Amino acid sequence: YNLIVPYSKVRWGLWNAMTDREKAFNGGVLLHELKKRVRDALEGNNEHKLVIFSGHDYTLAAILTCLGVYDGVQTPYATVLAVEVWETEEGGHVIRLIRHHKDEDLISYTLPGCQESGCTEEQFYSLNANLEMSEDDILDKCNETSWPDFAPSLDKNVLFVLLCVTILFTL
């Protein structure tokens, strides 16, 4: 037990030490989808008032890391991360990110480059845009990588597809 607890703390802390490429592979597709859903809602292209994604603590760590607000601590089970879109009195919009768990106080994140009250549309869309990846982007990036010939009996295209599918399922 004495070794497990410190390792767990180190493991969760490693999210903030990732390169941009690692962050993009871990949470870039979800970041892209999140921004797309907000944009669709604001442009009236989505008839849904509420969209729900389900994931794990690693999913939350990935998206919070991509958004630049992850604290390196494992999120408790049954944590809710919500993206709120508010219309201002001036007719603009503010996007807020909040986290809730029954055993914690509500956490309202101040995203990098945004005010405490939230992000404008422009601020939100430009936030870590270099980390966004569509599903096609991630498949293209997987094909760019040259892999050593560690499994000569398998076709390399099969290995690429297996790797990409594995990455997509872990998001």
C-alpha positions in Angstrom: 0.0 0.0 0.0 2.8 2.4 0.8 4.0 2.2 -2.8 0.6 2.4 -4.5 -0.5 5.7 -3.0 2.6 7.7 -4.0 2.6 6.1 -7.5 -1.1 7.1 -7.9 -0.3 10.7 -7.0 2.6 10.8 -9.5 0.6 9.2 -12.2 -2.2 11.8 -12.0 0.4 14.6 -11.8 1.9 13.5 -15.1 -1.0 14.9 -17.1 0.4 18.4 -16.7 3.9 17.2 -17.9 2.6 16.1 -21.3 3.7 17.5 -24.6 1.1 19.2 -26.8 1.1 16.2 -29.0 0.4 13.9 -26.1 -2.4 16.2 -24.9 -3.9 16.3 -28.4 -3.9 12.5 -28.6 -5.5 12.2 -25.2 -8.1 14.9 -25.3 -8.0 16.6 -28.7 -10.9 14.8 -30.2 -13.1 15.5 -27.2 -12.0 19.2 -27.2 -12.9 19.4 -30.9 -16.3 17.8 -30.3 -17.0 20.0 -27.3 -16.3 23.2 -29.3 -18.3 21.9 -32.2 -21.3 21.3 -30.0 -21.1 24.8 -28.4 -20.7 26.3 -31.9 -23.7 24.3 -33.2 -25.9 25.4 -30.3 -25.0 29.1 -30.7 -25.6 28.9 -34.5 -29.0 27.1 -34.0 -27.8 24.0 -35.7 -28.6 21.7 -32.8 -32.2 21.0 -31.6 -30.9 19.6 -28.3 -30.9 21.8 -25.2 -28.7 19.3 -23.3 -25.9 17.0 -24.6 -24.4 14.4 -22.2 -21.1 12.6 -22.6 -20.1 9.8 -20.3 -16.5 8.9 -19.5 -14.0 8.1 -16.8 -11.6 9.9 -14.6 -9.0 9.7 -17.4 -11.5 11.3 -19.8 -12.0 14.2 -17.4 -8.2 14.5 -16.9 -7.7 14.6 -20.7 -10.3 17.3 -21.4 -9.3 19.4 -18.4 -5.7 19.2 -19.5 -6.6 20.3 -23.0 -8.5 23.2 -21.5 -5.5 24.2 -19.4 -7.2 23.8 -16.0 -6.3 20.3 -14.7 -4.9 20.3 -11.2 -3.2 16.9 -11.4 -5.5 15.3 -8.8 -7.7 12.3 -9.7 -11.4 13.4 -9.9 -13.8 11.5 -7.6 -16.2 9.0 -9.0 -19.5 10.4 -10.3 -18.0 13.8 -11.0 -20.0 16.0 -13.4 -18.2 18.4 -15.7 -20.6 20.9 -17.3 -20.1 23.4 -20.1 -22.7 26.2 -19.7 -23.6 28.7 -22.4 -25.2 31.9 -21.2 -26.6 34.7 -23.2 -25.6 38.2 -22.0 -27.8 41.2 -21.8 -25.9 42.7 -24.7 -26.8 39.7 -26.9 -23.4 38.0 -26.8 -22.6 34.7 -25.1 -20.4 33.5 -22.2 -19.2 30.0 -21.9 -18.4 28.6 -18.4 -16.9 25.4 -17.2 -18.0 24.0 -13.9 -17.4 20.7 -12.0 -19.6 19.2 -9.3 -19.4 16.2 -7.1 -21.7 15.4 -4.2 -18.8 15.5 -1.7 -17.3 18.7 -3.0 -18.2 22.3 -3.4 -19.0 23.5 -6.9 -15.8 24.3 -8.8 -16.0 27.1 -11.4 -13.0 27.1 -13.7 -11.4 30.2 -15.0 -10.1 29.1 -18.4 -6.8 30.6 -19.6 -7.3 34.0 -21.2 -10.8 34.3 -20.0 -12.5 36.3 -17.2 -13.7 34.7 -14.0 -17.3 35.0 -15.3 -16.5 32.9 -18.3 -15.2 33.0 -21.9 -16.5 35.0 -24.8 -17.2 32.9 -27.9 -13.9 34.0 -29.5 -11.9 33.2 -26.4 -13.5 29.8 -26.0 -12.9 28.8 -29.7 -9.3 29.9 -29.7 -8.5 28.3 -26.4 -5.8 25.7 -27.1 -7.0 25.3 -30.7 -3.7 23.7 -31.5 -4.7 20.7 -29.5 -8.0 20.1 -31.3 -8.2 17.0 -33.5 -11.1 15.6 -35.5 -11.5 11.9 -35.9 -9.9 12.2 -39.3 -7.0 14.2 -37.9 -6.2 11.5 -35.4 -6.3 8.8 -38.0 -4.0 10.9 -40.3 -1.6 11.5 -37.4 -1.5 7.8 -36.6 -0.5 7.1 -40.2 2.4 9.6 -40.1 4.2 7.7 -37.4 6.8 5.3 -38.4 6.8 2.2 -36.3 9.7 -0.3 -35.7 9.2 -3.7 -37.3 8.3 -5.4 -34.0 5.6 -7.6 -35.5 6.7 -8.6 -39.0 3.8 -11.1 -39.4 1.2 -8.3 -39.1 0.5 -5.8 -41.8 1.6 -2.3 -40.6 -1.8 -0.9 -41.7 -3.5 -3.3 -39.4 -1.3 -2.1 -36.5 -2.0 1.5 -37.3 -5.7 0.9 -37.3 -5.6 -1.1 -34.0 -3.5 1.7 -32.4 -5.9 4.4 -33.5 -9.0 2.5 -32.5 -7.4 1.9 -29.1 -6.6 5.6 -28.7 -10.2 6.6 -29.7 -11.7 4.1 -27.2 -9.6 5.4 -24.4 -10.7 9.0 -24.9 
